[in-house]
Amino acid sequence: MAAIQGVLFDLDNTLAHRDLSIARYAVQFAQHYHARLRDASAHDIATLIVARDNGGYGVPGSLFATVREDIAATLATRLRWHGAPSTDELVRHWFEHFAAHSVEMPGASALLDRLAAAGMPVGIVSNGKESTRRALVRHLGFDRRSAILVSSERAGVKKPDARIFALAAAELGVPADRCCFVGDHPVNDVAGAHGAGMHAVWLEGFHAWPTDAERATTIAALHELEPLLR
């Protein structure tokens, strides 16, 4: 990988660890609703959320418009309550509290600091609402370490659409063919970045690689990225 001038990162399961964040959120959820829950542990709550969240991508065939609504309905119906909250209340609780309980991927802040020290501009590209993306990035301190944040809501298109990658490269001020994109999803991140003319690095461990696709440049942990940029 030659002549890289900027690095763009996915957010969930790349810079932020989705399941660890859910585990922390579940503790707060159990404490908040303690008086109304019957025998539900934080582990029980996290297990339900993780199953419906599916790494932020939701469950295929879900009847709900968003992952948040699916999770809220699951918690409202699958947990045993003394008077279950409404789905709307549980969606609001997620919006108000999830970002504050997010957990960074091991080594994420340290990597971003080292790239900044080396003069490498970095940015974040994430599917999702602008407000939730910014809240998560702010909580983890990535807003002080990244030059740009492009959400699909602001861009008007979602990964793997090449236009969101092109917008991010333009805002970073680096030609697309001199950008490296790092993400966990083989299609949304790797194929999407390749489609925009970027170099791509797959962070394995969260999604299976398609059997009919040529294997991409792969890392198992974020600290393995730097040698590839030299």
C-alpha positions in Angstrom: 0.0 0.0 0.0 1.9 3.1 -1.3 1.5 6.8 -1.1 -1.2 6.9 1.6 -1.9 10.5 2.6 -5.0 10.1 4.8 -6.9 7.4 6.7 -10.7 7.1 7.1 -12.3 4.8 9.6 -15.6 3.2 10.1 -17.0 3.8 13.6 -19.0 0.8 15.0 -16.8 -2.3 15.4 -13.8 -0.4 14.1 -13.1 2.5 16.4 -15.9 1.6 18.9 -16.6 -1.9 20.1 -20.4 -2.3 19.7 -21.0 -5.4 21.9 -18.9 -4.0 24.8 -20.8 -0.7 24.5 -24.1 -2.6 24.7 -22.8 -4.5 27.8 -22.1 -1.2 29.6 -25.4 0.3 28.4 -27.3 -2.8 29.7 -25.9 -2.1 33.2 -27.3 1.4 33.2 -30.6 0.1 31.7 -30.9 -2.4 34.5 -30.2 0.2 37.2 -32.6 2.7 35.6 -35.5 0.3 35.4 -34.7 -1.8 38.5 -38.0 -1.1 40.2 -40.0 -2.2 37.2 -38.0 -5.2 36.1 -38.6 -8.7 37.3 -35.5 -10.7 37.7 -33.7 -9.4 34.6 -29.9 -9.1 34.9 -27.7 -6.7 32.9 -26.4 -9.9 31.1 -30.0 -10.9 30.1 -30.6 -7.4 28.8 -27.3 -7.2 26.8 -28.0 -10.7 25.3 -31.4 -9.5 24.0 -29.9 -6.3 22.6 -26.9 -8.0 20.9 -29.1 -10.5 19.2 -31.4 -7.9 17.6 -28.6 -5.3 17.1 -26.4 -7.7 15.0 -23.4 -5.3 15.1 -25.6 -2.3 14.3 -27.0 -3.9 11.1 -30.2 -5.4 12.7 -31.8 -8.7 11.9 -32.7 -9.5 8.3 -36.5 -9.5 7.9 -37.2 -7.3 10.9 -40.6 -5.7 10.9 -39.2 -2.5 12.3 -37.9 0.5 10.4 -34.8 1.0 12.6 -32.6 -1.2 14.7 -33.4 1.0 17.7 -37.2 0.4 17.3 -36.5 -3.4 17.0 -34.4 -3.4 20.2 -36.9 -1.3 22.1 -39.8 -3.6 21.1 -37.8 -6.7 22.1 -37.0 -5.3 25.5 -40.6 -4.2 26.0 -42.0 -7.7 25.2 -39.2 -10.1 26.1 -38.3 -8.8 29.6 -40.7 -9.4 32.5 -42.0 -6.1 33.7 -44.1 -4.5 36.4 -45.8 -2.3 33.8 -43.7 -2.3 30.6 -42.5 1.0 29.2 -43.6 2.0 25.8 -41.5 1.3 22.8 -41.1 5.1 22.3 -39.8 5.5 25.9 -37.2 2.8 25.3 -36.1 4.3 22.0 -35.7 7.7 23.8 -33.7 6.0 26.6 -31.3 4.5 24.0 -30.8 7.9 22.3 -30.2 9.6 25.6 -27.8 7.1 27.2 -26.2 4.7 24.7 -23.4 7.0 23.5 -22.3 7.9 27.0 -21.7 4.1 27.6 -19.8 3.4 24.4 -16.4 1.7 24.6 -13.6 2.3 22.2 -12.0 -0.6 20.3 -8.7 -1.6 22.0 -6.0 0.7 20.9 -8.2 3.1 19.0 -7.3 6.4 20.7 -3.6 5.5 20.8 -3.6 4.7 17.1 -5.3 8.0 16.2 -2.8 9.9 18.4 0.1 8.2 16.6 -1.3 8.9 13.2 -1.8 12.6 14.2 1.8 12.8 15.5 3.0 11.4 12.1 1.1 14.1 10.3 -1.5 11.8 8.9 -5.0 13.3 8.6 -7.8 11.0 9.8 -11.6 11.0 9.6 -14.6 8.9 10.4 -17.4 7.7 8.0 -20.4 6.0 9.6 -23.9 5.0 8.6 -26.4 6.5 11.0 -27.9 9.7 12.4 -25.7 12.7 12.6 -26.6 13.4 16.2 -25.9 9.8 17.4 -22.6 9.6 15.5 -21.4 12.9 16.9 -22.4 12.0 20.5 -20.5 8.7 20.3 -17.4 10.3 18.8 -17.5 13.1 21.4 -17.9 10.7 24.3 -14.9 8.6 23.1 -12.8 11.7 22.5 -12.4 11.0 18.8 -13.6 14.5 17.9 -10.3 15.8 19.2 -8.4 13.2 17.1 -10.2 13.2 13.7 -10.4 16.0 11.2 -13.9 15.1 9.9 -17.0 13.0 10.6 -19.3 12.1 7.8 -22.6 10.4 8.7 -24.9 8.9 6.2 -27.7 11.2 7.4 -25.6 14.3 6.5 -24.2 12.8 3.3 -27.7 11.7 2.1 -26.3 8.3 1.1 -25.1 5.2 3.0 -22.1 3.0 2.7 -21.3 1.2 0.4 -22.4 4.0 -2.0 -19.3 5.5 -3.4 -20.6 9.0 -2.9 -20.2 9.0 0.8 -16.6 7.9 0.5 -16.0 10.6 -2.1 -17.5 13.2 0.2 -15.3 12.1 3.1 -12.1 12.2 0.9 -13.0 15.7 -0.3 -13.6 17.0 3.3 -10.4 15.4 4.4 -8.6 17.1 1.5 -7.0 13.9 0.2 -7.6 12.3 -3.2 -9.6 9.2 -2.9 -6.8 7.0 -4.4 -4.5 8.3 -1.6 -7.0 7.4 1.1 -7.0 4.2 3.1 -10.3 3.1 4.5 -10.5 0.8 7.6 -13.7 -1.0 8.5 -15.2 -4.3 9.7 -17.8 -4.9 7.0 -16.7 -6.7 3.8 -19.4 -5.0 1.7 -20.2 -1.6 3.3 -16.6 -0.8 4.2 -14.2 -2.8 2.0 -16.2 -3.1 -1.3 -17.6 0.4 -0.8 -14.1 2.0 -0.4 -12.8 0.0 -3.3 -15.7 1.3 -5.4 -14.7 4.8 -4.6 -11.1 4.2 -5.6 -9.7 3.9 -2.1 -7.3 1.4 -0.6 -9.2 -0.7 2.0 -8.2 -2.6 5.0 -10.6 -5.1 6.6 -10.7 -5.4 10.4 -11.7 -9.1 10.8 -13.6 -10.7 13.7 -17.1 -9.2 13.3 -18.4 -10.3 10.0 -17.6 -13.3 7.9 -15.7 -12.7 4.6 -17.8 -13.7 1.5 -16.6 -17.0 0.1 -16.9 -15.7 -3.4 -14.8 -12.5 -2.9 -11.1 -12.1 -3.2 -9.6 -11.6 0.3 -8.7 -8.0 1.1 -5.8 -6.6 3.1 -6.7 -7.8 6.6 -5.8 -6.9 10.2 -6.9 -8.6 13.4 -6.3 -5.5 15.6 -5.9 -1.8 15.0 -2.3 -1.7 15.9 -1.5 -3.8 12.8 -2.6 -0.9 10.5 0.5 1.3 10.8 3.0 -1.0 9.1 0.7 -1.2 6.1 0.8 2.6 5.8 4.5 2.9 5.5 
